[in-house]
Amino acid sequence: MTPEELANLAHLRRARDLIDRDYARPLDVPALARAALMSPAHFSRQFRAAYGETPYSYLMTRRIERAKSLLRQGMSVTDACFAVGCTSLGSFSSRFTEIVGETPSQYRARDHSDLQTVPPCVTMIQTRPRRRTATRA
């Protein structure tokens, strides 16, 4: 790996860390690209190449991950939606269902007591949203 490629990865990691830290703030590709010291188009291509998903997709996965935690704690779907930085309950519910495989209400209503005895670091890994691949007929 060349020094330039290493530098690009460091810049991309800075933007990914910004998403991880400030997921509830309004973040867009131009703001993330500025953090990575890249143009928006170049940043989007490089981010996808490095992490396997677009910056927006990564942001939404982080938001859904945080929302799952809030829903397990009993927060309402609406409050969880806005707490993680989403501004549309409909879009949040659609994206949650797409990523998790069940609606936020169904997820919230499910029994999560089995996770209470698991250390938080393991719970985080076990409950991390995984993108479901669409199956074609």
C-alpha positions in Angstrom: 0.0 0.0 0.0 1.4 3.4 -1.0 1.7 6.3 1.4 -1.0 8.1 -0.5 -3.4 5.2 -0.1 -2.6 5.1 3.6 -3.3 8.8 3.9 -6.6 8.4 2.1 -7.6 5.6 4.5 -6.8 7.9 7.4 -9.0 10.6 6.0 -11.8 8.2 5.4 -11.5 6.9 8.9 -11.8 10.5 10.2 -15.1 10.8 8.3 -16.3 7.4 9.6 -15.4 8.3 13.1 -17.4 11.5 12.6 -20.5 9.4 11.7 -20.0 7.1 14.6 -19.6 10.0 17.0 -22.2 12.5 15.6 -24.8 10.2 14.1 -27.7 12.1 15.6 -26.6 15.4 14.0 -27.6 16.3 10.4 -24.8 14.9 8.3 -24.5 14.9 4.6 -22.0 13.8 2.1 -20.4 17.2 1.5 -19.8 17.7 5.3 -18.3 14.2 5.5 -16.2 14.8 2.5 -14.9 18.0 4.1 -13.9 16.0 7.1 -12.0 13.6 4.8 -10.4 16.4 2.8 -11.9 15.1 -0.4 -14.5 16.2 -3.0 -18.0 14.7 -2.3 -17.9 12.5 -5.4 -14.4 11.2 -4.8 -15.2 10.7 -1.1 -18.3 8.7 -1.9 -16.4 6.4 -4.3 -13.5 6.0 -1.9 -15.7 5.3 1.2 -17.7 2.7 -0.7 -14.5 1.0 -1.9 -13.0 1.0 1.6 -16.1 0.1 3.7 -18.4 -1.7 1.3 -21.3 0.7 1.6 -22.1 4.3 0.8 -21.6 7.0 3.5 -25.3 7.5 3.8 -25.9 3.7 4.1 -23.2 3.6 6.9 -24.8 6.5 8.7 -28.3 4.9 8.6 -26.9 1.6 9.8 -25.3 3.5 12.8 -28.6 5.3 13.5 -30.6 2.0 13.4 -28.0 0.4 15.6 -28.5 3.2 18.2 -32.3 3.1 17.8 -32.4 -0.6 18.5 -30.6 0.0 21.8 -33.1 2.8 22.7 -36.1 0.6 21.7 -34.8 -2.2 23.9 -34.7 0.2 26.8 -38.4 1.0 26.2 -38.3 4.3 24.4 -41.1 4.9 22.0 -40.6 4.5 18.3 -41.2 8.2 17.6 -38.7 9.3 20.4 -36.1 6.8 19.2 -36.5 8.1 15.6 -35.8 11.7 16.5 -33.1 10.8 19.1 -31.0 9.2 16.5 -31.2 12.1 14.1 -34.0 11.0 11.7 -36.5 13.6 10.8 -39.2 11.4 9.2 -40.9 8.7 11.1 -42.0 7.0 7.9 -38.5 6.9 6.4 -37.0 5.8 9.7 -39.6 2.9 10.0 -39.0 1.9 6.4 -35.2 1.8 6.7 -35.4 0.1 10.1 -37.6 -2.6 8.6 -35.3 -3.0 5.6 -32.2 -3.4 7.7 -33.6 -5.3 10.8 -36.3 -7.4 9.1 -39.1 -6.3 11.4 -40.8 -3.0 12.2 -39.5 -0.8 15.0 -42.8 -1.5 17.0 -42.3 -5.3 16.6 -38.7 -5.0 17.6 -39.6 -2.9 20.7 -42.4 -5.3 21.7 -40.1 -8.4 21.5 -38.6 -9.8 24.7 -35.0 -8.7 25.0 -34.4 -10.0 28.5 -31.9 -12.5 27.2 -29.5 -9.6 26.4 -29.6 -8.3 30.0 -27.1 -10.9 31.2 -24.7 -10.3 28.3 -21.9 -7.7 28.6 -22.7 -4.5 26.6 -19.7 -5.0 24.3 -21.1 -8.4 23.3 -24.6 -7.1 23.0 -23.4 -4.3 20.7 -21.9 -6.9 18.3 -24.8 -9.4 18.6 -27.5 -6.7 17.9 -25.5 -4.8 15.2 -27.8 -4.3 12.1 -26.8 -6.4 9.2 -28.0 -5.5 5.7 -30.2 -8.1 4.3 -29.6 -8.9 0.6 -32.7 -8.9 -1.6 -33.5 -12.2 -3.1 -34.8 -12.4 -6.6 -37.3 -14.9 -7.9 
